[in-house]
């Protein structure tokens, strides 16, 4: 499948996509920090 997609991106698109992915990752980590641990981490309570 990769072979079929080659040549579809314009020059510079890869860098823009990587920068956008990095920005999205940073925003997600800002709102959902990975260091938020509690003794009950991983337990789901259903009501």
Secondary structure, DSSP 8 states (H G I E B T S, - for coil): -HHHHTT-S-TTHHHHHHHHHHHHHHHHHHHS-TT---TTTT-----
